[in-house]
């Protein structure tokens, strides 16, 4: 049997929400931390907090950093991840996500991917979110990722450069490159972040309805924003399907 993780991102997706959903679904936090410790990146922590979003129990992945202003180029991050003692599938998935993100950010800012600085997606916490999510998938034995269409809000987003349109240019570029489906919502909030979107468009083999499978688990990863009348969480559903 093949294990599938389906990300039902009805309220959006961010790196910490994807990671939180997998930890809520049973990914071993200590194993995830152990893999992250193999990276030559000091000054971070990863903890969880049990929260409620509109009456729905969820896990919030809490990433702590000593200096969240740290800025690293994609080339530096590629070397860090490539040199770490990670399981092969974790390394390959994480490198692919960072490459996808660097190419999209580079296209938006007119910069070669290798020179893209990841300060805008959080420095330390982007590394923990991306490598941590790939590590969590591995602890759950996930062979294939699928996802629902990516939801986006409207209006503007404030970043280091000032106000930018919502959805952000990097998110739109990521979706366009992957030809991934999008779902607009009448909400003045950033529903899909570059890190969360990069995880989905890189790791998902397909977008669409939940596949036919035998459900083996599920989890909810909490976001920090509070929306109108639905919980701000990313849901992951785990299941088994016969090998193709």
C-alpha positions as CSV (number, residue, x, y, z in Angstrom):
1,X,0.0,0.0,0.0
2,X,1.0,3.6,-0.6
3,X,0.6,6.3,2.0
4,X,-0.9,9.6,0.8
5,X,-1.2,12.9,2.6
6,X,-4.0,15.1,1.3
7,X,-3.7,18.8,2.3
8,X,-7.3,20.2,2.5
9,X,-6.2,23.9,2.7
10,X,-9.7,25.4,2.7
11,X,-8.6,28.3,5.0
12,X,-5.2,28.7,3.5
13,X,-1.7,27.4,3.9
14,X,1.5,28.6,5.5
15,X,4.7,26.7,6.3
16,X,3.9,26.5,10.0
17,X,0.3,25.4,9.3
18,X,1.5,22.6,7.1
19,X,4.0,21.5,9.7
20,X,1.4,21.8,12.5
21,X,-1.1,19.7,10.6
22,X,1.4,16.9,10.2
23,X,2.4,17.0,13.9
24,X,-1.3,17.0,14.8
25,X,-1.8,13.9,12.6
26,X,0.9,12.0,14.6
27,X,4.3,13.0,13.2
28,X,6.9,12.5,15.9
29,X,8.0,15.9,17.2
30,X,11.3,14.5,18.7
31,X,12.2,12.8,15.4
32,X,11.5,16.1,13.5
33,X,13.6,18.0,15.9
34,X,16.4,15.5,15.6
35,X,16.5,15.9,11.8
36,X,16.5,19.6,12.1
37,X,19.4,19.5,14.5
38,X,21.5,18.0,11.8
39,X,21.4,21.3,10.0
40,X,24.2,23.7,10.7
41,X,21.7,26.4,11.8
42,X,21.9,27.6,15.5
43,X,19.4,29.6,17.3
44,X,16.0,28.0,16.6
45,X,13.4,26.0,18.5
46,X,10.3,24.0,17.6
47,X,7.5,23.5,20.0
48,X,3.8,22.8,19.7
49,X,0.7,24.5,21.3
50,X,-2.7,23.0,21.4
51,X,-5.2,25.6,20.5
52,X,-8.9,26.0,19.4
53,X,-10.0,27.7,16.1
54,X,-13.7,28.2,16.0
55,X,-14.2,25.3,18.3
56,X,-11.9,23.0,16.4
57,X,-8.9,21.5,18.2
58,X,-5.7,22.1,16.3
59,X,-1.9,22.1,16.8
60,X,0.1,25.3,16.3
61,X,3.7,24.8,15.3
62,X,5.7,27.4,17.3
63,X,9.0,28.2,15.7
64,X,11.3,30.3,17.9
65,X,14.4,32.1,16.5
66,X,17.1,34.1,18.2
67,X,17.3,36.5,15.2
68,X,14.6,36.3,12.7
69,X,16.3,39.0,10.6
70,X,18.9,36.5,9.4
71,X,19.1,36.5,5.6
72,X,20.7,33.6,3.6
73,X,20.9,33.2,-0.1
74,X,19.4,30.1,-1.7
75,X,23.0,28.9,-2.6
76,X,23.9,29.0,1.2
77,X,20.7,27.2,2.2
78,X,21.2,24.6,-0.6
79,X,24.6,23.8,0.9
80,X,23.3,23.6,4.4
81,X,20.5,21.2,3.5
82,X,22.7,19.2,1.2
83,X,25.4,18.7,3.8
84,X,23.0,17.7,6.6
85,X,22.7,14.0,7.7
86,X,19.1,13.8,6.6
87,X,17.2,10.8,5.1
88,X,17.4,10.9,1.4
89,X,13.8,11.6,0.8
90,X,13.7,14.5,3.3
91,X,16.8,16.1,1.7
92,X,15.5,15.8,-1.8
93,X,12.1,17.1,-0.9
94,X,13.5,20.1,1.0
95,X,16.0,21.0,-1.7
96,X,13.2,20.9,-4.3
97,X,11.0,23.2,-2.2
98,X,13.8,25.7,-1.7
99,X,14.7,25.6,-5.4
100,X,11.0,26.2,-6.4
101,X,10.8,29.1,-4.0
102,X,14.1,30.6,-5.1
103,X,13.1,30.5,-8.8
104,X,9.7,32.2,-8.1
105,X,11.2,34.9,-5.8
106,X,14.0,35.4,-8.4
107,X,11.5,35.8,-11.2
108,X,9.5,38.4,-9.2
109,X,12.6,40.4,-8.1
110,X,14.7,40.0,-11.2
111,X,17.4,38.0,-9.4
112,X,19.2,34.7,-10.3
113,X,17.8,32.0,-8.0
114,X,21.1,31.3,-6.4
115,X,21.3,34.9,-5.2
116,X,17.8,35.1,-3.8
117,X,17.8,36.1,-0.1
118,X,15.2,34.4,2.0
119,X,14.8,37.2,4.5
120,X,11.3,37.9,3.2
121,X,10.1,34.4,4.0
122,X,11.6,34.4,7.4
123,X,15.2,33.2,7.5
124,X,15.4,30.7,10.3
125,X,11.7,29.9,10.4
126,X,11.6,29.2,6.7
127,X,14.3,26.6,7.1
128,X,12.4,25.0,10.1
129,X,9.1,25.1,8.3
130,X,10.3,23.6,5.1
131,X,12.8,21.0,6.4
132,X,10.5,20.3,9.3
133,X,7.5,19.6,7.1
134,X,9.6,17.3,4.9
135,X,10.8,15.5,8.0
136,X,7.3,15.2,9.4
137,X,6.1,13.6,6.1
138,X,9.0,11.1,6.5
139,X,8.1,10.1,10.1
140,X,4.6,9.4,8.8
141,X,5.9,7.4,5.9
142,X,4.1,9.5,3.3
143,X,4.9,8.4,-0.2
144,X,2.7,10.9,-2.1
145,X,1.2,14.3,-1.5
146,X,-2.0,15.7,-3.0
147,X,-3.8,19.0,-2.3
148,X,-6.9,21.0,-2.7
149,X,-6.9,24.2,-4.8
150,X,-4.9,26.9,-3.1
151,X,-7.1,29.7,-1.5
152,X,-6.1,33.3,-1.6
153,X,-7.5,36.6,-0.2
154,X,-7.7,40.1,-1.6
155,X,-6.4,43.6,-0.9
156,X,-2.8,44.2,0.1
157,X,-0.1,42.6,2.2
158,X,2.5,44.5,4.1
159,X,6.1,43.3,3.7
160,X,9.6,44.8,3.9
161,X,9.1,46.6,0.6
162,X,5.8,48.2,1.7
163,X,2.4,47.2,0.5
164,X,2.1,44.5,-2.2
165,X,-1.0,43.1,-3.8
166,X,-2.8,40.1,-2.3
167,X,-2.2,37.3,-3.4
168,X,1.5,38.1,-3.2
169,X,3.5,38.2,-6.5
170,X,5.7,35.2,-5.4
171,X,2.5,33.1,-4.6
172,X,1.1,33.9,-8.0
173,X,4.4,33.0,-9.7
174,X,4.5,29.7,-7.8
175,X,1.0,28.8,-8.8
176,X,1.5,29.9,-12.4
177,X,4.7,27.8,-12.8
178,X,3.0,24.7,-11.4
179,X,-0.3,25.5,-13.2
180,X,-1.9,24.8,-9.9
181,X,-5.6,25.7,-9.3
182,X,-6.5,28.7,-7.2
183,X,-9.6,29.7,-5.2
184,X,-10.3,33.4,-4.5
185,X,-12.0,34.4,-1.3
186,X,-13.6,37.7,-0.2
187,X,-11.2,38.1,2.7
188,X,-8.7,40.9,3.4
189,X,-6.0,38.6,4.6
190,X,-3.0,36.7,3.3
191,X,-4.4,33.1,3.1
192,X,-1.5,31.5,1.2
193,X,2.1,32.4,2.0
194,X,5.1,31.9,-0.3
195,X,6.5,29.1,1.9
196,X,3.2,27.3,2.3
197,X,2.5,27.6,-1.4
198,X,6.0,26.4,-2.4
199,X,5.5,23.3,-0.2
200,X,2.3,22.4,-2.0
201,X,3.2,23.1,-5.6
202,X,6.5,21.3,-5.2
203,X,5.5,18.2,-3.2
204,X,1.9,17.7,-4.5
205,X,1.6,15.2,-7.3
206,X,-1.9,16.4,-8.1
207,X,-4.5,19.1,-7.0
208,X,-8.2,18.4,-6.8
209,X,-10.7,16.6,-4.7
210,X,-9.7,14.2,-2.0
211,X,-8.6,10.9,-3.6
212,X,-10.3,7.6,-3.0
213,X,-8.3,6.0,-0.1
214,X,-8.6,4.3,3.2
215,X,-8.3,7.0,5.8
216,X,-5.7,6.3,8.5
217,X,-5.3,9.7,10.2
218,X,-5.9,13.4,10.1
219,X,-4.7,16.6,11.7
220,X,-5.2,20.3,11.8
221,X,-2.5,22.9,11.8
222,X,-3.5,26.3,13.2
223,X,-2.8,29.7,11.7
224,X,-2.5,32.9,13.8
225,X,-5.1,35.0,12.0
226,X,-8.8,34.9,13.0
227,X,-11.2,34.8,10.0
228,X,-15.0,35.4,10.0
229,X,-16.9,32.3,10.5
230,X,-14.6,29.4,9.7
231,X,-11.5,28.0,11.5
232,X,-8.1,29.2,10.2
233,X,-6.5,25.8,9.9
234,X,-4.8,23.6,7.3
235,X,-6.2,20.1,7.4
236,X,-4.2,17.0,6.4
237,X,-5.8,13.7,5.8
238,X,-3.7,10.6,5.7
239,X,-4.7,7.5,3.8
240,X,-3.7,4.3,2.0
241,X,-4.1,3.5,-1.6
242,X,-3.1,0.5,-3.6
243,X,0.2,1.0,-5.5
244,X,-0.4,2.1,-9.1
